[in-house]
Amino acid sequence: MTPMSGGLDWLAVGVVAEERAAGDGPGILGGGAARLVAHAAALHARTALVGKVGADDAGNRVRDSLERLGVDLRWLREAPDLRTTIWHQPDGDPQLRRLQRGADLALRLDELPPLSLAAALTVVSGYSLSVEPGRSAALGALTSAKARGGRSALLLEAELLWWTNARMTRRVLEPALAAADSVALHEADVRVLFGAADGREAIRLLTDSGPRLVYLARPDGSVILGEAGRVHTCSGESGADAPRDRYAGAAAFWVALAHRAAPRKAAAGAPRQPAHA
């Protein structure tokens, strides 16, 4: 799983937004696809982002942040009639979370790059599955990964999907899980999908749905990896917490896979990666 000559390590597809902790002032880079690809670029992966922003100041800030990291933005579309999506406190108490919907979920299937663009890994943000046409674009990216010469990866984001539309969460995730070679999630996603099931049981249930690899990040900085029916626990460093950025571990894991690391080695190193982006 290595890029063809001139190909990419990563093609990231999905949610691109601005994230704000409080108030209405300028925020930071947000959205699963944008944050993941920023971490991957900071880890020296060759990356491109497929997404959509509005023709506004927030969209310009997002574009500038990613350009500085060297992300290929040829497929970051601009929707002149829509604003850039804004997330308020996405990591905080769900009661305080707020979303200003914008352009990101308007990405269409026909706006994906041609299949001639090779990528070792096509990484899709799960929140893209919440509505059409973004859902079709996300599923199309997952199912076309093999045609690009690589594999597919899904950031589950079940907790955010559940917060938006609990009734639809399982239904929209089923085809994505069936198409994904690897999946990354957090314990909040486990609680939403499987209630009181522990991490190992959750991994077994997920691998039954299709993925070959399941990467579960835990609050103590450790990782549980499911690999072809086996489950490995990769402990965090003594006294260390999980990376401050919830995207850092999964990004480091997938960068290592794109560079042909064995899955267990990739998972063991991922929690120790600093959050550069």
PyMOL commands that set and color helices and strands:
alter all, ss='L'
color gray80, all
select helices_A, chain A and resi 32-42+57-68+104-106+109-111+126-130+134-143+146-148+158-164+166-179+187-194+199-207+248-258+263-272
alter helices_A, ss='H'
color red, helices_A
select strands_A, chain A and resi 8-13+17-20+28-30+47-54+72-79+86-88+98-100+119-125+151-155+182-186+213-217+223-227+230-234
alter strands_A, ss='S'
color yellow, strands_A
deselect
rebuild
show_as cartoon
